Amino acid sequence: MSSATQLPVLDGARAWETVAALIDAREPRTVAGAVRDLDAAGRRAVAKALPGHVKEVRARREPWEGIDDYAPAFRAAGAGTLTGASAVATWLNRREFNTRWFGDHDDTRLLLGLWADRDDAWLADLARRLTLRLRGPRHIGLDLVLALLAETGIEPPAHDPLVVGWVSSAPPRPKDPLLPFLLPRVFEAEGVGRRLRDNPSWPRTLATLADRGVVDRRALLDGCVRRFLRGGTATDLRFFVRLHGLLLPADAAVREREVREHALDYVRLLPSAPGPVADVALDLLREVPGLPSRQVVEALDGVLFRAESGLVKSGLSWLEQTVQRRPGLAGGCASALAQAFAHESYSVRQRAVRVALKFPAAAEATPIADAVPLLPHDLGTEIAARFGGEVARPEPHDAPPPPLTAPLPPVPGPLPPPITTAAELAETFYDIDADWARAERVMDAFVRLAHDDPEALRAALTRVLGPGFPPGPGPAPLWSLPHEWLAAAGRLLTATAPPPPNWRARLPTSRHVCVPRLLLLHRCAEIVAAVETGSPPPLLLSTPTEPTGHLDPLALVERLELLDAAGADPGPADVQQALLRLPRDIVPEAVRRAAALTSPAGGTAATWLAGGGLPVPEVSLRSFAEHGPPVAVISAPPTGLPLVDQLFTTPPMLASDGDLLQRAWSRLLPSHPEVVAAHVLPGLRGRRYSASPGMPVGEFIEITRADGPFAEAVGYFLARQLVLRGHGEADRALLTMAARGDLPAAEFGRHIGRLARDGTVQPVRIIEALERAADAGAYARIWDVIAAALPVLCPEPGERPVHGLKRLIALGLRTARWSGARGAVPGIEELAARKGSSDLVREARALAAYLKPSPPT
């Protein structure tokens, strides 16, 4: 009886129509049943039509969509109808069926059923072809490959991704038919060590199988040693180190014999193998008594020149023991010992000197005498007294670099000339958001021309405001950029498109944008309203007269007089912006003339001019949580001017603008830099990643002094930004503050200590930045920073010091000497008083000794 999916004798076209419908239904099992029952002609027809149907299905989807849900059905259709193993392998590995969004297909059993009638040679050929198509790291198709290899019993082709995929699939199993073939390749295939680096079951299982005799323990041990000799990183070799340790025999005699057999290999590992591998090799060599002299000398020569202090100290201990037991080897080991005299660590040099002083008197010691100049003066003197040699002179304190010179304060460039013609305005209309000065001149020109020559302006803007100029007349979100509002005003004037009925609702609030930008947008909205009512004023009050953004008080009064004469009223936002641009010093003439103004705007301006301008708000930092960013607080009496009062109020903690338009804010409030800084502060990010939003601290300090009310914030964010990969701006900010004398050293140092202790920043990157600044001439201020950081960073007894503390203390000693600083630093005296001779304690003692005040003469 035929199966439910068996097709009657159909021509090729009808067979394909049936299979295509099943593919479109995404039913791989039904597809498999259907193609299994096709005759040869039907299979040929289906195989021929499949590629075109893939394109057809692909065309039904959007360009970014895949056809992953169709893939199992397509795979089954091709696997059951294509003839050659090469064609099947190519079909199953089509890119459309194996996207990075889709995992393995879980169709191994289904496909093996389709190939049940294929002969062994065909299956073996397919297994080889699919194996060679495996790719990491996802190894799609691995399950099918492993099943085919197990079923055919062939030796797998040499292919590293197969080995990596195999070790990833499961722990080794005694009855796995692939174990004899692939286990030896574990020690050769690239990527195996990295994949198994944190896998605890593989080494334990292999060691168990070796104990039971399932696998050859010696072969595994030899494989580990071969892998060590091939080289690699410590991460790549971690698994093999662990396995090697588990495979060493417990019986002391057997262990010694096997180590002797590999002794030459272990010796060759010592000069260049990663630290964990070299540690293993050195420990095993030390276990073997009576190791040939040549191998001992070669091993010591390979280990005593390395940079790792612990490894070299172990080598020195072995050398000391060797010379005690075999005095005749002392002369041969002298050259190896002399290498340790040049080690970076002072404690290693001390240990090498102690070992040298225990050499037998008859030993050939010329290499030791020749290496005496490599030692510091104090240690060299000890060695020279016994072996001779030239002692290095005491190192004088290195001369400091030239101190930084204070940079000249930046001088803003001149304001661009005003726009006088409609054609010039039309050319500039696209670039209104480019910078603050351009926006001001475009707004001023628009209002003046709309009042004085509306026909010329209408004709010029009609050519500019095409359908592509944003925003269009249709539905849109909030208009948060000046050009969107000026475009709406232009469309109103030219009648190129009606404004939306609720255009006033497009004005953001302080929930959407920062208040300084909101002030600018309110001014733009007033221009739209003036055009809509057909009453644009002859001029804007708030257009600045100085490159700093200031507005001359007499110019403000003259503009108010012109508006009074024309019977025009300025917009409220225009009035408030004009008041915010007044300088702190008001000339009496401006006060006198303003008193004669009769308009409401003139009365407002006269009141504030008579009082010396708007009040100066008090800006401070609220104490912030240990792991949180600082928060600015603005305190000022209410003025009754809504936008001014919003600006003089504590900003929200989360900035909505990022760094957009922030550079223009200081020109909107040129007499209130601290207020600008308070509004910028929420956007000043630590920027853990270079692409994340946030103003660099270097731009922030252009707005306000760094040692003023924002000292804590500058110190916090400078520490955060100096550790970024793109730290150039933060480096420049550090040097700028140091040169002009407002670096908040105490705050910066405390934040370095706190952020380093809690792991928020990498101390080594901070130290590198401090070293760069000290070498550039900022050493006096860098010492102040270090002196503030050390009390936070010095560890309590039993506490592990942060990485790089020794280097920071050494930099502290250098900068203290250069700047002539004296006086105890909390924490350093206690650290220096501890027992022991670690590098950290030694550096602390050197700094503490220098900082003690010189005795009176």
C-alpha positions, 0 to 999 in steps of 0.5 A: 500500500502506498504512503499517504504522501505517495504521488501517482505516476505524474509528469514532471510538472505535476510532481513539482507543483505538488512538492512546491506547495508542500515547501510553501506550507513549510512542512519538511517531513511531508516534503521528505515523504513526497520526494521519497516516493517520486520516480526518477523523472519526478526527482529530476523535475523537482531538482531542476525547479528548486533553485528558481523557487528559492529565488521566488520565495526570497522575492516575496520577502522584504530585503532584510528578511530571510527565508529561515522558516522555509529552509528545512523544507527546501533542504529536504526537497534537495536532499531527496532529489539531487543526484550527486553528493557534490550537488547535495552538499552544495545545496545543504550549505546554501547561504539562504538556508544558513543565516546567522540568525538561525541555528542548526536545522535539527533535521539529521534523522530526516535527511538520513532517512532520505538517503537510506537507499544510497550506497556506502561510497556515495554516503562516504563522499557526502560525509567528506564534502560536508565535513570540509564545508564546516565553519566555526564558530557556529558549526552549522551542520555539525550534527549531520556531519557527525552522524554521517561519519559515524554511520560510514565509519570512514576516517574524517578528512583533516579539518580543524572546524570539525575537531573544534565542533566535535569537542564542543558537542559533548565530553569524550565518550568511550564508544564514540566511533570518532574518538580514535580519529579525532582525539589525536587531532585535539592537540593539533587543531587550531581553536580547540584550546580556546573552546575548552579553556573553561571546560572542566569535564573534558580534562577530567573525562580524558584522565578517567579514560586514560586510567581505565585504559580506554585511551593511551595516557602516554599518547595524551601526555605526549600530545600536550607537550607537542601542543606546548611546543607549538606555542600559543597564548596562555588562554589557548593552552589553559586546557592543555596545562590542566590536562597535562597535570591530570595525566602525570603519574602518581608513582614517583619513579614512573613520574621521574622517568617520564619527566626525564624523557620529556626533559629536553622539551621542557627545557625548550619551553622555558624561554618563550612559553606563556607563564603557566606553561613555563611554570609547569616545565620549571617545576617538573625539571626541579623534581628530577635529581641528577638532570644532565648538566647541559640541560640544567644550564640551558634551563636556567639560561632560558628562565632567568632572563624572563620578565615574570618576577615569580618565575625568575625567583623560582629559577633563582631558588633552583639555581641556589639549590643546584649550586649547593648540591653540585658546586661544579655547575656554578661556573656554567650557571654564572651567565644565566645568573648575570641575566637577572641583574638586569631585571625590572624588579628590584627584589629580583635583583636583590635575590640574584645578588644573594645567590651570587654571594653564595657561589663557591670561591673557586667558581668562574665568575667573570660573567657576574663581574661583567654584569655589575654595571647592570645593578643599581649602585647599592647592589652593585657595590655588594657584588663588586666587593666580592667579584670585582666589576665597575659599579654604576654611579648613583642615579641623580634625580632626573631633571624635570621637563619645562613647566607648562605655560598658561595658554592664552584665553580663546578669542572668539572670531568676529560676528558674520556680517548681517544678511541684507538681501533675500537672495543671500538669505535663501542661499543660507537657509539650509545651514541655519543649524550649522552654528549659533551665529549663522542661526542668529543672522538668518533669524534677524534677516528673515524678520527684517526682510519679511517686514521691509521687503516681503515680496522679494523674500517670498520670491527667493524662498519659493525656490528653496522651500520645495517638497524635500525641505524638512519638515514637510507639511504633513504629520510630524513629531515635535520640531526641535531644531531652528530650521524646522520652525524657519521652514514653517515660517517660510512656507506660511510666507510663500504659501507653498504649503499650509502649516498644520492646524496645530503647529503650536503643539509642535513646540517641545517642552522641557521634558523633551529638550534642554531649556537653553534650546527651548529658549531658542525654539520659542524665539523661532516659534514667535517668528512663525506666529508673526508671519501667520498674523501678518505682523512681523516686527521690523527687527529682533531685540535679542540679536547679539552685538558681540562675538561672545553673544552679549548684547550692548545695553545701548543697542537694546534701548535703541531697538526698543525705541525703534519698535516703539516708534513703529508701534510693534511689540517684540515677542516675550521670548525675544525680550527674555533672550535680550535680557539674558544677553546683557553684560553684568555692567550696565552703562548709566546712559542706557538706564536713563534712555530706557526710563523714557520707554512706554511700551510693556517690553520697554518697561520690562527692560527699563526695570531690569536695566535700572537694577543692573540686569538679571540676578546672578543665580547661585550654582552648586553641586548636590552631594551625589551617591557613591556610584552616581554622577554629580547633580547641579543645583541652581538657586535664584529668586523668581523673576516673573519671566517664565523662560528665564525662571526655567533657565534659573532652575535646577535642570533635570538629571537626564539630558535629552539633547546629548551634545546637540547645540550645546556649544551654542548655549554659552552664547545664549547666556554669555553673562551666566556661564555657571548656569550654562554649565549646570544645564550641560552637566547632565549631558557630560557622560563618562562615555564608557564607549567612544560612540555613546553620547555626551560632551567631552570634559574638554568642552565643558571646561571651556564654559566655566572654571574647573575649580569652581562649583563644578570641581567635583563634576570635572574631577569625576568625569575627567577620571572617567574619560581618561580611560577611554580609547579615544582619550586625546580630548581628555588628555588635552583638558587635563593639560589645559587645566593644569596650565591655567591653574584651575585643575581640581587636583584634590577632587580629581585625585579622590575620584581616581581612588574611588573609581579605581577601588570599585573597578569602574576605571582601569587604574593603569590607564589613569596612571598612563594619562598622569605620566603623559601629563607629568612628562609634558610639564604638569608635574606639580599639579600631577603630584597634587592629584597623586597626593589626593589619590593615595590615601584612598588607594593605599590598602588596609592590612590583608587587603589586595592593592589595586593593579598599578598602585606600585607604578602610581607611587613611583610616579608620585616620587618622581613628581614630588622630587620635580616639584620639591613637595614635602610633607607626609601623605596619609596611608603611605607611612603605614604602607612603608612601615609594613614588614616584607620587601615587596615592590609595593612596600619598597616604593612606599618606603622610598616615597615616605623617606623623600617626603619627610621634611629635611632636618633643620641645619 
